[in-house]
Amino acid sequence: MRPRPRLRWTEVVRARAVVLALALAAPAAAEPVPITPAERRSGITFAGPQTQGLQADDTANPGMLFVLDGAQLWQAPAGSAQRACADCHGAAEHSMRGVAARYPAFDAASGAALDLSGRINACRTRHQDAPQLASEEPGLLALAAFVGFQSRGLPLAPPQDPPMAAVRKEGRRLYETRMGQLRLSCAECHDALWANRLGSSPITQGQAGAYPIYRLEWQGLGSLQRRMRACMSGVRAEPFAPGAPEFIALEAYLAERGAGLPVETPGVRP
């Protein structure tokens, strides 16, 4: 078994402090109201001008270094098949345009939903005879960032096929379920309190269209699942395993919840 990627201690401490403050501040009787399409806002709109400037300028955006690494991996033969992504898909700026905006999506071969990283790993095992890349491995993040970059500016458009409807329903259930010792749900922060501030930090809507994302706190690129693991640790809940169906369901619901917002990969956040 692959070792489970571990969160930095600073991530856990910070997340726990945030959710504890939210638990103390949130009115116990208030029920979160889902964000309407007209209210949807990217997390970058909550960031300061310096962070917004980093994301907007490709020459300054540190996430672009991973995109460049992904471009090299796209052309590099891998596995015993010695086949590159480009050998099947050609120029990514054409073949991958719009792909990231549609994930997670249902995979008929496995009978399960896959997020973009899962699709990349499925292609590696099925077509390159290569081993899967571990969660948060630089190569996987780089390829996901490179593919995501090809859809930048396009609106999130999650697939509406029946299998994904069931996955999104489960994702919404998890999103609204109180978890951990602090008994907080995602909705209680990101739906009910997104217009507020916690000290000097804004509470965002938790929209997911910028992942993989470069967080200044991390000093590196990270996946949406990494961010969700930190939140789960913050409420003192046992995080799901990397790539678990629960994480994919949450990602699918977040994609529907943010439908219409633009893909921003690679995003930058504090």
Phi and psi in degrees as GROMACS dihedral restraints (atoms count N, CA, C in turn):
[ dihedral_restraints ]
;  ai    aj    ak    al  type     phi  dphi    fc
    3     4     5     6     1   -71.3    20    10
    4     5     6     7     1   142.0    20    10
    6     7     8     9     1   -64.9    20    10
    7     8     9    10     1   139.6    20    10
    9    10    11    12     1   -69.9    20    10
   10    11    12    13     1   128.0    20    10
   12    13    14    15     1   -59.9    20    10
   13    14    15    16     1   137.4    20    10
   15    16    17    18     1  -102.0    20    10
   16    17    18    19     1   142.2    20    10
   18    19    20    21     1   -76.6    20    10
   19    20    21    22     1   147.6    20    10
   21    22    23    24     1   -65.3    20    10
   22    23    24    25     1   145.8    20    10
   24    25    26    27     1   -60.8    20    10
   25    26    27    28     1   -36.0    20    10
   27    28    29    30     1   -63.4    20    10
   28    29    30    31     1   -33.5    20    10
   30    31    32    33     1   -64.8    20    10
   31    32    33    34     1   -44.8    20    10
   33    34    35    36     1   -65.5    20    10
   34    35    36    37     1   -46.1    20    10
   36    37    38    39     1   -62.0    20    10
   37    38    39    40     1   -45.4    20    10
   39    40    41    42     1   -64.8    20    10
   40    41    42    43     1   -43.8    20    10
   42    43    44    45     1   -63.9    20    10
   43    44    45    46     1   -41.4    20    10
   45    46    47    48     1   -65.3    20    10
   46    47    48    49     1   -39.4    20    10
   48    49    50    51     1   -63.8    20    10
   49    50    51    52     1   -40.3    20    10
   51    52    53    54     1   -65.5    20    10
   52    53    54    55     1   -50.2    20    10
   54    55    56    57     1   -70.2    20    10
   55    56    57    58     1   -30.6    20    10
   57    58    59    60     1   -65.4    20    10
   58    59    60    61     1   -42.5    20    10
   60    61    62    63     1   -63.2    20    10
   61    62    63    64     1   -38.5    20    10
   63    64    65    66     1   -65.8    20    10
   64    65    66    67     1   -39.9    20    10
   66    67    68    69     1   -62.9    20    10
   67    68    69    70     1   -36.4    20    10
   69    70    71    72     1   -75.7    20    10
   70    71    72    73     1   -29.7    20    10
   72    73    74    75     1   -89.6    20    10
   73    74    75    76     1   -27.2    20    10
   75    76    77    78     1   -74.0    20    10
   76    77    78    79     1   136.2    20    10
   78    79    80    81     1   -66.7    20    10
   79    80    81    82     1   129.2    20    10
   81    82    83    84     1   -63.3    20    10
   82    83    84    85     1   -31.4    20    10
   84    85    86    87     1   -87.7    20    10
   85    86    87    88     1   -11.1    20    10
   87    88    89    90     1   -73.9    20    10
   88    89    90    91     1   133.2    20    10
   90    91    92    93     1  -103.0    20    10
   91    92    93    94     1   127.9    20    10
   93    94    95    96     1   -59.6    20    10
   94    95    96    97     1   139.9    20    10
   96    97    98    99     1  -106.8    20    10
   97    98    99   100     1   125.5    20    10
   99   100   101   102     1   -55.3    20    10
  100   101   102   103     1   144.6    20    10
  102   103   104   105     1   -69.9    20    10
  103   104   105   106     1   133.6    20    10
  105   106   107   108     1   -81.0    20    10
  106   107   108   109     1   159.6    20    10
  108   109   110   111     1   -54.6    20    10
  109   110   111   112     1   -36.8    20    10
  111   112   113   114     1   -69.3    20    10
  112   113   114   115     1   -22.1    20    10
  114   115   116   117     1   -90.8    20    10
  115   116   117   118     1    -9.8    20    10
  117   118   119   120     1   -60.8    20    10
  118   119   120   121     1   130.4    20    10
  120   121   122   123     1  -138.7    20    10
  121   122   123   124     1   134.5    20    10
  123   124   125   126     1   -66.2    20    10
  124   125   126   127     1   151.7    20    10
  126   127   128   129     1   -62.1    20    10
  127   128   129   130     1   -24.8    20    10
  129   130   131   132     1   -66.7    20    10
  130   131   132   133     1   -23.8    20    10
  132   133   134   135     1   -72.2    20    10
  133   134   135   136     1   -14.7    20    10
  135   136   137   138     1   -92.7    20    10
  136   137   138   139     1   -11.6    20    10
  138   139   140   141     1   -81.4    20    10
  139   140   141   142     1   161.4    20    10
  141   142   143   144     1   -73.4    20    10
  142   143   144   145     1   167.6    20    10
  144   145   146   147     1   -60.9    20    10
  145   146   147   148     1   -33.3    20    10
  147   148   149   150     1   -67.2    20    10
  148   149   150   151     1   -43.1    20    10
  150   151   152   153     1   -66.9    20    10
  151   152   153   154     1   -41.4    20    10
  153   154   155   156     1   -59.9    20    10
  154   155   156   157     1   -39.9    20    10
  156   157   158   159     1   -65.4    20    10
  157   158   159   160     1   -38.4    20    10
  159   160   161   162     1   -60.9    20    10
  160   161   162   163     1   -44.1    20    10
  162   163   164   165     1   -67.8    20    10
  163   164   165   166     1   -37.4    20    10
  165   166   167   168     1   -74.7    20    10
  166   167   168   169     1   -23.6    20    10
  168   169   170   171     1  -103.7    20    10
  169   170   171   172     1   107.7    20    10
  171   172   173   174     1   -62.7    20    10
  172   173   174   175     1   -23.7    20    10
  174   175   176   177     1   -79.1    20    10
  175   176   177   178     1   -15.0    20    10
  177   178   179   180     1  -112.0    20    10
  178   179   180   181     1   -21.1    20    10
  180   181   182   183     1   -65.5    20    10
  181   182   183   184     1   113.0    20    10
  183   184   185   186     1   -65.5    20    10
  184   185   186   187     1   -22.1    20    10
  186   187   188   189     1   -66.0    20    10
  187   188   189   190     1   -21.6    20    10
  189   190   191   192     1   -66.6    20    10
  190   191   192   193     1   -22.6    20    10
  192   193   194   195     1   -63.1    20    10
  193   194   195   196     1   -36.6    20    10
  195   196   197   198     1   -71.4    20    10
  196   197   198   199     1   -36.5    20    10
  198   199   200   201     1   -60.9    20    10
  199   200   201   202     1   -41.7    20    10
  201   202   203   204     1   -64.7    20    10
  202   203   204   205     1   -39.5    20    10
  204   205   206   207     1   -63.5    20    10
  205   206   207   208     1   -39.7    20    10
  207   208   209   210     1   -63.8    20    10
  208   209   210   211     1   -35.6    20    10
  210   211   212   213     1   -63.1    20    10
  211   212   213   214     1   -36.6    20    10
  213   214   215   216     1   -70.1    20    10
  214   215   216   217     1   -42.2    20    10
  216   217   218   219     1   -64.6    20    10
  217   218   219   220     1   -32.5    20    10
  219   220   221   222     1   -59.2    20    10
  220   221   222   223     1   -33.4    20    10
  222   223   224   225     1   -94.5    20    10
  223   224   225   226     1    -8.0    20    10
  225   226   227   228     1   -90.6    20    10
  226   227   228   229     1   128.3    20    10
  228   229   230   231     1   -60.6    20    10
  229   230   231   232     1   144.7    20    10
  231   232   233   234     1  -141.3    20    10
  232   233   234   235     1   155.0    20    10
  234   235   236   237     1    71.9    20    10
  235   236   237   238     1   178.7    20    10
  237   238   239   240     1   -68.5    20    10
  238   239   240   241     1   -20.0    20    10
  240   241   242   243     1   -76.4    20    10
  241   242   243   244     1   -15.4    20    10
  243   244   245   246     1    48.1    20    10
  244   245   246   247     1    51.4    20    10
  246   247   248   249     1  -119.7    20    10
  247   248   249   250     1   137.3    20    10
  249   250   251   252     1   -96.4    20    10
  250   251   252   253     1   158.0    20    10
  252   253   254   255     1   -54.1    20    10
  253   254   255   256     1   -41.6    20    10
  255   256   257   258     1   -65.4    20    10
  256   257   258   259     1   -24.6    20    10
  258   259   260   261     1   -63.7    20    10
  259   260   261   262     1   -32.7    20    10
  261   262   263   264     1   -93.8    20    10
  262   263   264   265     1   -42.8    20    10
  264   265   266   267     1  -100.0    20    10
  265   266   267   268     1   -11.3    20    10
  267   268   269   270     1    69.7    20    10
  268   269   270   271     1  -146.4    20    10
  270   271   272   273     1   -71.4    20    10
  271   272   273   274     1   121.5    20    10
  273   274   275   276     1   -64.2    20    10
  274   275   276   277     1   -32.1    20    10
  276   277   278   279     1   -62.3    20    10
  277   278   279   280     1   -18.2    20    10
  279   280   281   282     1  -103.1    20    10
  280   281   282   283     1   -53.5    20    10
  282   283   284   285     1   -72.4    20    10
  283   284   285   286     1   -27.6    20    10
  285   286   287   288     1   -99.7    20    10
  286   287   288   289     1     1.0    20    10
  288   289   290   291     1   -64.1    20    10
  289   290   291   292     1   119.2    20    10
  291   292   293   294     1    91.1    20    10
  292   293   294   295     1    -8.4    20    10
  294   295   296   297     1   -66.0    20    10
  295   296   297   298     1   -51.1    20    10
  297   298   299   300     1   -61.4    20    10
  298   299   300   301     1   -28.7    20    10
  300   301   302   303     1   -68.0    20    10
  301   302   303   304     1   -15.3    20    10
  303   304   305   306     1  -106.5    20    10
  304   305   306   307     1     5.1    20    10
  306   307   308   309     1  -104.9    20    10
  307   308   309   310     1   150.2    20    10
  309   310   311   312     1   -65.8    20    10
  310   311   312   313     1   154.0    20    10
  312   313   314   315     1  -141.9    20    10
  313   314   315   316     1   161.5    20    10
  315   316   317   318     1   -80.9    20    10
  316   317   318   319     1   136.0    20    10
  318   319   320   321     1  -110.2    20    10
  319   320   321   322     1   109.2    20    10
  321   322   323   324     1   -63.7    20    10
  322   323   324   325     1   -33.5    20    10
  324   325   326   327     1   -64.4    20    10
  325   326   327   328     1   -39.0    20    10
  327   328   329   330     1   -97.7    20    10
  328   329   330   331     1   -13.0    20    10
  330   331   332   333     1    70.0    20    10
  331   332   333   334     1    26.1    20    10
  333   334   335   336     1  -142.4    20    10
  334   335   336   337     1   164.0    20    10
  336   337   338   339     1   -81.1    20    10
  337   338   339   340     1   143.7    20    10
  339   340   341   342     1  -125.5    20    10
  340   341   342   343     1   141.7    20    10
  342   343   344   345     1   -86.7    20    10
  343   344   345   346     1  -177.2    20    10
  345   346   347   348     1   -63.8    20    10
  346   347   348   349     1   -40.5    20    10
  348   349   350   351     1   -64.9    20    10
  349   350   351   352     1   -37.6    20    10
  351   352   353   354     1   -64.1    20    10
  352   353   354   355     1   -37.8    20    10
  354   355   356   357     1   -65.7    20    10
  355   356   357   358     1   -40.9    20    10
  357   358   359   360     1   -61.2    20    10
  358   359   360   361     1   -44.4    20    10
  360   361   362   363     1   -67.4    20    10
  361   362   363   364     1   -35.3    20    10
  363   364   365   366     1   -63.4    20    10
  364   365   366   367     1   -41.0    20    10
  366   367   368   369     1   -64.2    20    10
  367   368   369   370     1   -38.5    20    10
  369   370   371   372     1   -62.1    20    10
  370   371   372   373     1   -46.5    20    10
  372   373   374   375     1   -74.5    20    10
  373   374   375   376     1   -35.7    20    10
  375   376   377   378     1   -83.8    20    10
  376   377   378   379     1   -36.3    20    10
  378   379   380   381     1  -115.5    20    10
  379   380   381   382     1   -19.4    20    10
  381   382   383   384     1  -110.9    20    10
  382   383   384   385     1    -5.7    20    10
  384   385   386   387     1    51.9    20    10
  385   386   387   388     1    44.4    20    10
  387   388   389   390     1  -117.4    20    10
  388   389   390   391     1   152.2    20    10
  390   391   392   393     1   -70.5    20    10
  391   392   393   394     1   155.1    20    10
  393   394   395   396     1   -64.8    20    10
  394   395   396   397     1   149.8    20    10
  396   397   398   399     1   -89.3    20    10
  397   398   399   400     1   138.5    20    10
  399   400   401   402     1   -70.2    20    10
  400   401   402   403     1   153.8    20    10
  402   403   404   405     1   -54.6    20    10
  403   404   405   406     1   134.1    20    10
  405   406   407   408     1    69.4    20    10
  406   407   408   409     1     6.9    20    10
  408   409   410   411     1   -66.0    20    10
  409   410   411   412     1   136.2    20    10
  411   412   413   414     1   -53.0    20    10
  412   413   414   415     1   -38.4    20    10
  414   415   416   417     1   -64.7    20    10
  415   416   417   418     1   -40.0    20    10
  417   418   419   420     1   -68.5    20    10
  418   419   420   421     1   -42.9    20    10
  420   421   422   423     1   -62.4    20    10
  421   422   423   424     1   -40.0    20    10
  423   424   425   426     1   -65.2    20    10
  424   425   426   427     1   -44.6    20    10
  426   427   428   429     1   -65.4    20    10
  427   428   429   430     1   -41.5    20    10
  429   430   431   432     1   -64.1    20    10
  430   431   432   433     1   -38.9    20    10
  432   433   434   435     1   -67.3    20    10
  433   434   435   436     1   -40.2    20    10
  435   436   437   438     1   -65.0    20    10
  436   437   438   439     1   -45.6    20    10
  438   439   440   441     1   -66.7    20    10
  439   440   441   442     1   -43.3    20    10
  441   442   443   444     1   -60.9    20    10
  442   443   444   445     1   -37.2    20    10
  444   445   446   447     1   -60.0    20    10
  445   446   447   448     1   -30.3    20    10
  447   448   449   450     1   -67.5    20    10
  448   449   450   451     1   -19.5    20    10
  450   451   452   453     1  -102.9    20    10
  451   452   453   454     1     5.5    20    10
  453   454   455   456     1   -57.3    20    10
  454   455   456   457     1   131.6    20    10
  456   457   458   459     1    94.0    20    10
  457   458   459   460     1   -17.5    20    10
  459   460   461   462     1   -81.8    20    10
  460   461   462   463     1   150.2    20    10
  462   463   464   465     1   -75.1    20    10
  463   464   465   466     1   144.0    20    10
  465   466   467   468     1   -60.5    20    10
  466   467   468   469     1   129.5    20    10
  468   469   470   471     1  -139.8    20    10
  469   470   471   472     1    73.6    20    10
  471   472   473   474     1   -60.9    20    10
  472   473   474   475     1   142.5    20    10
  474   475   476   477     1   -63.6    20    10
  475   476   477   478     1   145.4    20    10
  477   478   479   480     1  -106.9    20    10
  478   479   480   481     1    19.2    20    10
  480   481   482   483     1   -70.3    20    10
  481   482   483   484     1   153.5    20    10
  483   484   485   486     1   -54.7    20    10
  484   485   486   487     1   -42.3    20    10
  486   487   488   489     1   -59.0    20    10
  487   488   489   490     1   -36.9    20    10
  489   490   491   492     1   -74.2    20    10
  490   491   492   493     1   -26.4    20    10
  492   493   494   495     1   -61.3    20    10
  493   494   495   496     1   -40.7    20    10
  495   496   497   498     1   -67.5    20    10
  496   497   498   499     1   -37.5    20    10
  498   499   500   501     1   -66.2    20    10
  499   500   501   502     1   -43.6    20    10
  501   502   503   504     1   -64.8    20    10
  502   503   504   505     1   -36.8    20    10
  504   505   506   507     1   -61.1    20    10
  505   506   507   508     1   -43.4    20    10
  507   508   509   510     1   -65.6    20    10
  508   509   510   511     1   -38.5    20    10
  510   511   512   513     1   -62.4    20    10
  511   512   513   514     1   -40.1    20    10
  513   514   515   516     1   -65.5    20    10
  514   515   516   517     1   -39.2    20    10
  516   517   518   519     1   -59.9    20    10
  517   518   519   520     1   -45.3    20    10
  519   520   521   522     1   -65.2    20    10
  520   521   522   523     1   -39.8    20    10
  522   523   524   525     1   -61.5    20    10
  523   524   525   526     1   -33.0    20    10
  525   526   527   528     1   -97.7    20    10
  526   527   528   529     1     1.2    20    10
  528   529   530   531     1   -89.4    20    10
  529   530   531   532     1   130.5    20    10
  531   532   533   534     1   -71.3    20    10
  532   533   534   535     1   136.7    20    10
  534   535   536   537     1  -131.1    20    10
  535   536   537   538     1   159.7    20    10
  537   538   539   540     1    71.0    20    10
  538   539   540   541     1  -179.4    20    10
  540   541   542   543     1   -66.1    20    10
  541   542   543   544     1   -26.2    20    10
  543   544   545   546     1   -85.9    20    10
  544   545   546   547     1    -8.6    20    10
  546   547   548   549     1    53.8    20    10
  547   548   549   550     1    54.2    20    10
  549   550   551   552     1  -119.9    20    10
  550   551   552   553     1   145.4    20    10
  552   553   554   555     1  -106.6    20    10
  553   554   555   556     1   163.4    20    10
  555   556   557   558     1   -56.7    20    10
  556   557   558   559     1   -41.6    20    10
  558   559   560   561     1   -63.8    20    10
  559   560   561   562     1   -32.5    20    10
  561   562   563   564     1   -67.6    20    10
  562   563   564   565     1   -22.9    20    10
  564   565   566   567     1   -93.9    20    10
  565   566   567   568     1   -55.2    20    10
  567   568   569   570     1   -88.4    20    10
  568   569   570   571     1   -14.7    20    10
  570   571   572   573     1  -101.9    20    10
  571   572   573   574     1   -44.5    20    10
  573   574   575   576     1   -83.4    20    10
  574   575   576   577     1   -29.4    20    10
  576   577   578   579     1  -121.4    20    10
  577   578   579   580     1    13.0    20    10
  579   580   581   582     1   -65.5    20    10
  580   581   582   583     1   -20.4    20    10
  582   583   584   585     1   -85.6    20    10
  583   584   585   586     1     0.8    20    10
  585   586   587   588     1  -103.8    20    10
  586   587   588   589     1   179.2    20    10
  588   589   590   591     1  -125.1    20    10
  589   590   591   592     1   151.8    20    10
  591   592   593   594     1  -116.3    20    10
  592   593   594   595     1    98.7    20    10
  594   595   596   597     1    65.8    20    10
  595   596   597   598     1  -124.2    20    10
  597   598   599   600     1   -92.8    20    10
  598   599   600   601     1    -2.4    20    10
  600   601   602   603     1  -101.0    20    10
  601   602   603   604     1   133.0    20    10
  603   604   605   606     1   -74.3    20    10
  604   605   606   607     1   147.5    20    10
  606   607   608   609     1   -92.0    20    10
  607   608   609   610     1   113.9    20    10
  609   610   611   612     1   -86.1    20    10
  610   611   612   613     1   177.2    20    10
  612   613   614   615     1   -81.7    20    10
  613   614   615   616     1    -6.3    20    10
  615   616   617   618     1    70.2    20    10
  616   617   618   619     1    30.8    20    10
  618   619   620   621     1   -70.4    20    10
  619   620   621   622     1   152.0    20    10
  621   622   623   624     1  -118.8    20    10
  622   623   624   625     1    16.5    20    10
  624   625   626   627     1   -80.1    20    10
  625   626   627   628     1     2.0    20    10
  627   628   629   630     1  -107.1    20    10
  628   629   630   631     1     3.0    20    10
  630   631   632   633     1   -87.2    20    10
  631   632   633   634     1   150.9    20    10
  633   634   635   636     1   -57.9    20    10
  634   635   636   637     1   146.2    20    10
  636   637   638   639     1  -126.1    20    10
  637   638   639   640     1   145.4    20    10
  639   640   641   642     1   -96.4    20    10
  640   641   642   643     1   113.8    20    10
  642   643   644   645     1  -101.8    20    10
  643   644   645   646     1   128.3    20    10
  645   646   647   648     1   -60.3    20    10
  646   647   648   649     1   -32.1    20    10
  648   649   650   651     1   -61.6    20    10
  649   650   651   652     1   -37.6    20    10
  651   652   653   654     1   -82.8    20    10
  652   653   654   655     1   -23.6    20    10
  654   655   656   657     1    55.5    20    10
  655   656   657   658     1    39.3    20    10
  657   658   659   660     1  -177.4    20    10
  658   659   660   661     1   174.9    20    10
  660   661   662   663     1   -86.6    20    10
  661   662   663   664     1   144.7    20    10
  663   664   665   666     1  -147.1    20    10
  664   665   666   667     1   160.9    20    10
  666   667   668   669     1   -87.6    20    10
  667   668   669   670     1   167.5    20    10
  669   670   671   672     1   -61.7    20    10
  670   671   672   673     1   -37.1    20    10
  672   673   674   675     1   -64.5    20    10
  673   674   675   676     1   -34.9    20    10
  675   676   677   678     1   -61.4    20    10
  676   677   678   679     1   -42.0    20    10
  678   679   680   681     1   -65.9    20    10
  679   680   681   682     1   -39.9    20    10
  681   682   683   684     1   -69.1    20    10
  682   683   684   685     1   -35.3    20    10
  684   685   686   687     1   -61.8    20    10
  685   686   687   688     1   -39.3    20    10
  687   688   689   690     1   -64.3    20    10
  688   689   690   691     1   -40.5    20    10
  690   691   692   693     1   -64.0    20    10
  691   692   693   694     1   -41.4    20    10
  693   694   695   696     1   -66.0    20    10
  694   695   696   697     1   -40.3    20    10
  696   697   698   699     1   -63.6    20    10
  697   698   699   700     1   -34.0    20    10
  699   700   701   702     1   -63.4    20    10
  700   701   702   703     1   -35.4    20    10
  702   703   704   705     1   -90.8    20    10
  703   704   705   706     1     9.8    20    10
  705   706   707   708     1    62.6    20    10
  706   707   708   709     1    44.8    20    10
  708   709   710   711     1  -112.3    20    10
  709   710   711   712     1   152.8    20    10
  711   712   713   714     1   -74.8    20    10
  712   713   714   715     1   116.2    20    10
  714   715   716   717     1   -62.9    20    10
  715   716   717   718     1   148.7    20    10
  717   718   719   720     1   -65.7    20    10
  718   719   720   721     1   158.1    20    10
  720   721   722   723     1   -67.4    20    10
  721   722   723   724     1   149.0    20    10
  723   724   725   726     1   -54.6    20    10
  724   725   726   727     1   131.4    20    10
  726   727   728   729     1    78.4    20    10
  727   728   729   730     1     6.0    20    10
  729   730   731   732     1   -62.9    20    10
  730   731   732   733     1   150.3    20    10
  732   733   734   735     1   -55.4    20    10
  733   734   735   736     1   -31.4    20    10
  735   736   737   738     1   -63.7    20    10
  736   737   738   739     1   -40.6    20    10
  738   739   740   741     1   -66.2    20    10
  739   740   741   742     1   -41.1    20    10
  741   742   743   744     1   -64.1    20    10
  742   743   744   745     1   -39.9    20    10
  744   745   746   747     1   -62.9    20    10
  745   746   747   748     1   -42.8    20    10
  747   748   749   750     1   -62.9    20    10
  748   749   750   751     1   -42.9    20    10
  750   751   752   753     1   -60.7    20    10
  751   752   753   754     1   -41.5    20    10
  753   754   755   756     1   -64.2    20    10
  754   755   756   757     1   -42.1    20    10
  756   757   758   759     1   -66.3    20    10
  757   758   759   760     1   -40.9    20    10
  759   760   761   762     1   -63.2    20    10
  760   761   762   763     1   -34.8    20    10
  762   763   764   765     1   -64.4    20    10
  763   764   765   766     1   -42.6    20    10
  765   766   767   768     1   -66.7    20    10
  766   767   768   769     1   -41.0    20    10
  768   769   770   771     1   -63.3    20    10
  769   770   771   772     1   -28.7    20    10
  771   772   773   774     1  -105.9    20    10
  772   773   774   775     1    12.3    20    10
  774   775   776   777     1   -52.8    20    10
  775   776   777   778     1   134.6    20    10
  777   778   779   780     1    99.3    20    10
  778   779   780   781     1   -26.0    20    10
  780   781   782   783     1   -71.7    20    10
  781   782   783   784     1   151.1    20    10
  783   784   785   786     1   -77.7    20    10
  784   785   786   787     1   149.0    20    10
  786   787   788   789     1   -67.0    20    10
  787   788   789   790     1   133.4    20    10
  789   790   791   792     1  -118.6    20    10
  790   791   792   793     1     1.9    20    10
  792   793   794   795     1   -52.2    20    10
  793   794   795   796     1   131.1    20    10
  795   796   797   798     1   -88.9    20    10
  796   797   798   799     1   123.8    20    10
  798   799   800   801     1   -76.6    20    10
  799   800   801   802     1   166.2    20    10
  801   802   803   804     1  -129.8    20    10
  802   803   804   805     1   133.9    20    10
  804   805   806   807     1  -138.1    20    10
  805   806   807   808     1   161.6    20    10
